[in-house]
Structure formats: C-alpha cells, structure tokens
Amino acid sequence: MDYRELPDDRKKEFQDFVHYAFSLEDGPQDDHDWDPTEQPGADRGLFDGDEMLCVCGHYWFQTSLRGQQFEMPGLSAVASPPQHRRQGYVARLLGESLSEYRERGDFLTALWAFEHPFYERQGWGLANKWTRYECDPEALAFARESPLAGGEFRPVSADEYERLAEVLAADNEDYELSIQRTAEWWRERTFSSVETDPYAYGWESDGELRGYVVYRVEDADEGKRLDAHEFVAPDREARVNLLRLLANHDSQVERVSINGPVDTTLLDLADDPANIDCEVKPGPMVRLVDVPAGFEALEYPADLDAEFTLSVADPLADWNDGTFRVTVADGRATCEPATEGSAATADADVSADVSALSQVFVGYHSVADAEAFAGLEIRNSEAREALTAMFPERDVFLREGF
C-alpha cells in the first residue's frame, strides 16, 4: 500500500468518498457543489496499486499553546467506501499521516471526530467541550433594555478579515489552541460554505468594531432557526449587543441557537433562565504526534528541577511507544528513550496512553483529573508534582470546524 498526495485526476473520486461518508442521505451525486482544489489544505490517499482505498485532508494551522506559537496540522475528511472498511486501511492512513506530520517537525495534531471512541482507540483525546444555547428569540429581549445597549450593527465581509481577526484574537486570548486564520480561511471557510453561505454582522461602538456574529437560518422541526455558529464577543458589552441583534429576528425565526466556549452566564443574564436550553457538547480531539519533540518544545517554570521516567502506549506511532527519561531544568526539558532493560523501563514513574498524555499536554485535563478520568498512572509524589508544574490545567477552545 502507498500513501501519497492525491493527484488532480482523482479529485472527483475524493469528493465521492467524502460525500458517501458524510452525506449518504443525499444520494449519489454526478456533480458536487464544492471543489477540493479551492479549499485550504492538502488531500492524501492510501492506494493499493491504482485503487484508492481511503482518503483524508490536512490543514496546516498555526496555533498557540502555553504562550508559544507553532504549526498544528488539522486532520479532516477521513473517508473510506464500504467495500474497503473493517480492513485496517483507515488506521494505516492515520499512521501515515502522523509520519508526515513528524517529518514536517509537527508534534501535535487535532481533528473533529465522527465517533470519539474510534479515534480514542487510535490515540486522540478530547481537547475541549463547547456550549450550545437554544431559545426563542424573545428570551433574549432583555438585551434591548440593557444599559449596555448601544452602538451600531452592520454587515461584515471577508474583505475586512484583518479587523475581524483582531476581534477574534481578543476573544481567543484566554484559550489554548486558538487558530491564526489565513486570508484564504476567512474567505473559503468562515464566509463561504459547501452548503449555504452564512450571514455575518458586526457590532461597532464609536466607529470601532467590537464584536461579530456569523449565522445561517435553517428549517427545523419547530420552524426556522437562526444558528449562530460563530459568536465573537470579547467583553460583556459586545455580548449584550450581539444578543440584541439576535433578539431582533423575532419576527423571522422561531428559535435561536448560539455556539461558544463552555459558559453558562447567559442563564444569569436572561430574565427567565428556564426559557433557555443550555447543552455542553464534546468538541474536537487532540493528539501528540511526537512525545519527545512536544515535551522539548515547551517552556517550563525556571525554578523547576525534576527527573522522572515516562512510559507511553501508542497504537499508531512506534516512536512514541516506549519509556522515556524526562529531565527538566532551567525552563527546558529533555525527553530521551530510557535504556532498554533498565529498571526505568520495567517500572516507570508515570504511565499513560498517548490519548491521556495529550489531554494533559494541552491543559484539557489537570494531572489529577487525568488520573481520575483518563487512566494516567503516577507511582510517586515527585513525578506527580513535576507533571503538575509542567502542565497546569488550561481553558482550551478550538472553535474552527474542519
């Protein structure tokens, strides 16, 4: 089998694979509404001779983690036709993708899973949760009477992406794994869609763009629903005024939904919180591509002086599957394979599968929570203190869908 870049003459087949995997209910398509050559990223396929077995797409994101910037590939569009399923081809595709990322020098990757247990078995772990509010627009009418109500609303477009990016950066400031969108991403993914292009409105105060919302209106069982899939409000004033904008659709839609980070303050703002449904949902998944490279890329507390052994179980990446000796001094870490057959490999201070370790690495789980929920095992207090100091819990929110 051969993993390689998808040639142009196989793009239609790629579209068919993705359509069958994610839009089966729409039936076969002679022509597709989207062109993969116009999308950001790069497509790959796993081939047996000339036969394409499964496909995926890669996005080369720039992200932030613990005060540093680096490339984090996004894995997407993993698809296989039914005749090639249950034969290990997708796992092989995922492993080859990790090898490509490692060759590029990347140590972390993310994806949105069609099935969380499947990807957890392959080494990915939940990166963050997100909140979905849903209500009648009248439940947001309190925003009209707020003393913070003011300013002006206006349509915004991809041509203003630099100003929008400043607002988005302010909203993302407190979250790990925020993505630095390219101009292409703003145009092709934020303001365009393979389905229905969205509306986008900004809120200005004294001529300054302070917040924006991107939304679609769709038919639902209860009538028309306005789905605000991107609600960007860096402060309370912007939040109240964007809620006011959504409330003003009460003559056009029966329901409003709002997606965002895990947060329940809208229940406190509303006149009657019982009129607002609030659901917390699982978000994207994250995975360490290269454990030693990841540990050695970050900065740590300058006064931390520690050494411990770490045993990692990885079902796809053999370079991660083993025991390492981790040493931290002067704000940096080294992570090197432990000597084969030594006491360190037989009884490591810390044991984890790569999924749990990835969650601790990005800050989704604290060390204590990973011990309770993710199967992280720590055999001495010194190693626990070291890991806790190296990887304190963080708020993580990767908002991009891909």
C-alpha positions in Angstrom: 0.0 0.0 0.0 1.1 3.5 -0.8 0.2 6.8 1.0 0.6 9.8 -1.3 -0.7 13.2 -2.3 -3.9 13.0 -4.2 -3.4 13.6 -8.0 -5.8 16.0 -9.7 -7.4 13.3 -11.8 -8.6 11.6 -8.6 -10.3 14.7 -7.1 -13.8 13.6 -8.2 -13.3 10.2 -6.6 -12.2 12.0 -3.4 -15.4 14.0 -3.5 -17.4 10.8 -3.9 -15.7 9.2 -0.9 -16.3 12.2 1.3 -19.9 12.6 0.1 -20.7 8.9 0.8 -19.1 9.1 4.3 -20.8 12.3 5.5 -23.8 13.0 3.2 -25.1 9.5 2.5 -28.7 10.5 2.8 -28.4 12.9 -0.2 -27.9 10.0 -2.6 -25.3 9.7 -5.4 -24.1 13.0 -7.0 -23.0 13.4 -10.5 -21.6 16.9 -9.7 -20.6 18.3 -6.3 -21.2 21.8 -5.0 -17.7 22.1 -3.8 -14.3 21.9 -5.4 -11.4 20.5 -3.3 -8.9 22.5 -5.3 -10.5 25.7 -4.0 -10.3 24.7 -0.3 -7.4 25.3 2.0 -5.2 22.4 2.9 -3.9 19.3 1.1 -5.5 15.9 0.3 -4.0 12.5 0.7 -5.0 8.9 -0.2 -4.0 5.4 0.6 -3.6 3.3 -2.6 -3.2 -0.3 -3.4 -1.7 0.0 -6.8 -4.1 2.3 -8.7 -7.0 1.5 -6.4 -7.8 4.3 -3.9 -8.7 2.7 -0.5 -9.4 5.7 1.7 -8.7 9.4 1.8 -8.1 12.4 4.2 -7.3 16.1 4.2 -4.7 18.1 6.1 -4.8 21.7 7.2 -1.6 23.4 8.2 -2.8 25.5 11.1 -0.8 27.9 13.2 -1.9 27.7 16.8 -0.9 28.8 20.3 -0.3 26.8 23.4 1.1 27.8 26.8 2.4 31.1 25.4 4.1 29.7 22.3 3.2 29.5 18.6 3.7 26.5 16.3 2.1 24.6 13.5 -0.6 22.1 14.4 -2.0 20.1 11.5 -5.7 19.6 11.4 -6.8 16.1 10.1 -10.1 16.1 8.2 -12.3 14.3 5.6 -11.2 10.8 6.7 -13.4 8.7 4.4 -13.5 5.2 3.1 -16.1 3.5 0.8 -18.0 0.5 2.4 -16.0 -2.1 0.3 -12.8 -1.0 2.0 -13.9 -0.8 5.6 -13.0 -3.0 8.6 -9.7 -3.9 7.0 -7.4 -1.6 8.9 -6.9 0.8 6.0 -8.1 3.9 7.9 -5.7 3.1 10.8 -2.9 2.8 8.3 -3.9 6.2 6.8 -3.9 7.8 10.2 -0.4 6.3 11.0 1.0 7.5 7.6 -0.5 11.0 8.4 1.3 11.1 11.7 4.6 10.1 10.0 4.1 13.0 7.5 3.4 15.4 10.4 6.5 14.2 12.2 8.7 14.7 9.1 7.4 18.3 8.9 8.5 18.9 12.5 5.0 18.9 14.0 4.4 17.4 17.4 0.6 18.0 17.9 -2.5 17.4 15.7 -6.2 17.9 16.0 -9.4 16.6 14.4 -13.2 16.6 14.7 -14.3 13.0 15.2 -17.3 11.3 13.6 -17.0 8.9 16.5 -15.0 9.7 19.6 -14.4 6.1 20.8 -12.9 5.2 17.4 -10.3 8.0 17.5 -9.6 7.5 21.2 -8.5 3.9 20.4 -6.2 5.5 17.8 -4.6 7.8 20.4 -6.6 11.0 20.2 -8.2 12.6 23.3 -11.0 15.2 23.8 -9.4 18.7 23.6 -12.3 20.8 24.8 -16.1 20.9 25.3 -18.4 23.7 23.9 -21.7 25.1 24.9 -24.8 25.3 22.7 -27.6 27.6 23.8 -31.0 27.4 22.2 -34.1 29.6 22.9 -36.9 31.6 21.4 -35.6 35.0 20.3 -37.9 36.6 22.8 -35.8 35.1 25.6 -33.0 37.4 24.5 -35.2 40.5 24.6 -33.6 41.6 27.9 -30.7 42.8 25.8 -32.8 45.6 24.3 -33.4 47.1 27.7 -29.8 46.7 29.0 -27.9 49.9 29.9 -25.1 48.5 27.7 -27.3 48.6 24.6 -26.0 51.0 22.0 -23.7 51.3 19.0 -24.5 50.1 15.5 -24.8 46.9 13.6 -23.7 46.4 10.0 -22.9 43.6 7.6 -19.3 42.5 7.5 -17.4 40.6 4.8 -14.2 38.6 4.2 -12.6 41.8 2.8 -12.5 43.0 6.4 -10.8 39.9 7.8 -7.9 41.8 9.3 -10.2 43.9 11.5 -12.3 40.8 12.3 -9.1 38.8 13.2 -8.3 41.4 15.8 -11.7 40.9 17.4 -11.3 37.2 17.2 -7.8 37.3 18.8 -9.2 39.3 21.7 -12.0 36.7 22.2 -9.5 33.8 22.0 -7.0 35.5 24.3 -7.8 33.3 27.3 -8.0 30.0 25.4 -5.4 27.5 24.3 -5.3 26.1 20.7 -6.8 29.2 19.0 -6.1 29.2 15.3 -4.5 32.0 13.4 -6.8 32.1 10.3 -5.3 32.9 6.9 -7.0 35.2 4.4 -7.9 32.1 2.5 -9.5 30.5 5.5 -11.6 33.6 6.2 -12.8 33.7 2.6 -13.3 30.0 1.9 -14.4 28.6 5.4 -15.7 31.5 7.6 -17.6 33.4 4.9 -18.3 30.5 2.5 -19.6 27.0 2.8 -20.0 23.9 0.7 -23.7 24.1 1.7 -25.3 27.6 2.4 -23.1 30.7 2.7 -23.7 32.4 6.1 -24.7 35.9 7.1 -22.3 38.0 9.1 -22.9 41.1 11.1 -20.6 43.2 13.2 -21.3 45.5 16.2 -19.5 48.9 16.3 -19.2 51.4 19.1 -17.7 54.8 18.4 -16.6 53.5 15.0 -14.6 50.6 16.4 -15.6 47.0 15.5 -16.1 45.3 18.9 -17.8 42.0 18.1 -19.4 40.0 15.3 -21.6 37.0 14.7 -21.8 34.6 11.7 -25.0 32.7 11.3 -27.3 30.7 9.0 -31.1 30.4 9.0 -32.3 26.9 8.5 -35.6 24.9 8.7 -36.1 22.9 11.8 -38.9 20.9 13.4 -40.1 23.9 15.4 -39.8 26.3 12.5 -37.0 28.5 11.2 -33.9 28.5 13.4 -31.1 31.1 13.4 -27.9 29.2 14.1 -25.1 31.5 15.3 -22.2 29.1 14.9 -19.6 31.9 15.4 -20.4 34.4 18.2 -17.4 36.5 18.9 -17.8 39.0 21.8 -14.6 39.8 23.7 -16.4 41.6 26.5 -19.8 41.9 28.2 -20.8 45.0 26.2 -20.2 43.3 22.9 -22.0 40.2 24.1 -25.1 42.0 25.2 -25.3 43.9 21.9 -24.9 40.8 19.7 -27.6 39.1 21.8 -29.8 42.2 21.0 -29.1 41.7 17.3 -30.3 38.1 17.5 -33.3 39.0 19.5 -34.3 41.4 16.7 -35.0 38.4 14.5 -38.1 37.5 16.5 -40.4 38.3 13.5 -38.4 35.9 11.2 -37.4 32.9 13.2 -38.9 30.7 15.9 -35.6 29.7 17.6 -32.1 31.0 18.0 -29.0 28.8 18.8 -25.6 30.1 19.8 -22.3 28.1 19.9 -19.3 29.1 22.1 -16.9 28.1 24.8 -18.1 26.3 27.9 -20.0 29.1 29.7 -23.4 29.5 31.5 -23.6 33.3 32.0 -26.4 33.7 29.6 -28.6 31.9 32.1 -27.7 34.6 34.6 -28.4 37.4 32.1 -31.8 36.2 31.0 -35.0 37.3 32.7 -36.0 33.7 33.0 -33.2 31.1 32.6 -35.8 28.3 32.3 -36.5 29.7 28.8 -33.0 29.0 27.6 -31.7 25.5 26.9 -28.0 25.1 27.6 -26.2 22.0 26.5 -22.5 21.2 26.9 -21.2 19.1 24.0 -17.9 17.3 23.2 -15.6 19.2 20.9 -12.5 18.4 18.8 -9.8 15.8 19.7 -6.1 16.3 20.0 -3.1 14.0 19.8 0.6 14.2 20.4 2.4 13.3 17.2 5.9 13.2 18.7 6.1 12.9 22.5 9.8 13.8 22.9 9.6 16.7 20.5 6.5 18.0 22.2 8.0 17.9 25.7 11.1 19.6 24.5 9.3 22.3 22.6 7.6 24.0 25.5 9.0 26.2 28.2 8.5 25.3 31.9 8.9 27.2 35.3 12.5 28.3 35.6 12.8 27.0 39.2 11.5 23.5 38.3 14.2 20.9 38.7 12.9 17.4 38.1 13.6 14.0 36.6 11.2 11.1 36.1 10.6 8.2 33.7 7.5 8.1 31.5 6.0 5.0 29.8 3.8 5.8 26.8 1.5 3.4 24.9 0.8 4.5 21.3 -1.1 2.2 18.9 0.0 4.0 15.7 3.3 5.7 16.3 6.1 3.3 17.3 8.5 6.3 18.0 6.2 7.2 20.9 5.5 3.6 22.2 8.1 3.1 24.9 9.7 4.5 28.0 11.4 7.9 28.2 13.6 9.6 30.8 12.3 13.2 31.2 14.6 15.8 32.8 13.6 19.4 33.5 16.0 22.2 34.4 16.3 25.9 33.6 12.9 26.1 32.0 13.5 23.4 29.4 13.0 19.7 29.2 14.8 16.8 27.6 12.9 13.6 26.7 15.0 10.7 25.6 14.4 6.9 25.4 15.3 5.1 28.6 18.0 2.4 28.4 16.5 -0.8 27.2 16.1 -3.4 30.0 16.8 -0.9 32.8 14.6 -0.6 35.9 13.2 2.6 34.4 11.5 0.7 31.5 10.2 -2.0 33.8 8.5 0.2 36.3 8.2 3.8 35.1 7.3 6.7 37.4 4.5 7.7 35.1 2.4 5.5 32.7 -0.1 6.8 30.2 -1.6 6.1 26.8 -0.9 8.8 24.3 -4.5 10.0 24.4 -4.4 10.8 28.2 -1.0 12.3 27.9 -2.2 14.6 25.0 -5.0 15.9 27.2 -2.6 16.8 30.0 -0.2 18.3 27.5 -2.7 20.9 26.1 -4.3 21.5 29.5 -7.7 20.0 29.0 -7.1 17.7 31.9 -5.2 18.6 35.1 -2.9 15.9 36.2 -5.3 15.0 39.0 -8.3 14.7 36.6 -6.3 12.6 34.1 -5.5 10.2 37.0 -9.2 10.1 37.8 -10.8 10.0 34.3 -8.1 9.1 31.7 -6.1 6.3 33.2 -2.9 8.3 33.9 -0.9 6.3 36.4 1.7 8.0 38.7 3.8 6.0 41.1 5.5 8.6 43.2 4.7 12.1 44.5 7.8 13.7 43.0 6.7 12.8 39.5 3.2 14.0 40.2 4.5 17.4 41.4 6.8 17.7 38.4 4.0 16.9 35.9 1.6 19.3 37.7 4.1 22.1 37.5 4.9 21.4 33.8 1.3 21.1 32.6 -1.1 23.1 34.6 -4.8 22.9 33.6 -5.8 25.5 31.0 -9.0 26.6 29.2 -8.9 25.1 25.8 -11.2 26.2 22.9 -10.5 25.3 19.3 -13.5 26.9 17.6 -12.7 26.1 13.9 -14.7 23.4 12.3 -12.7 21.4 9.7 
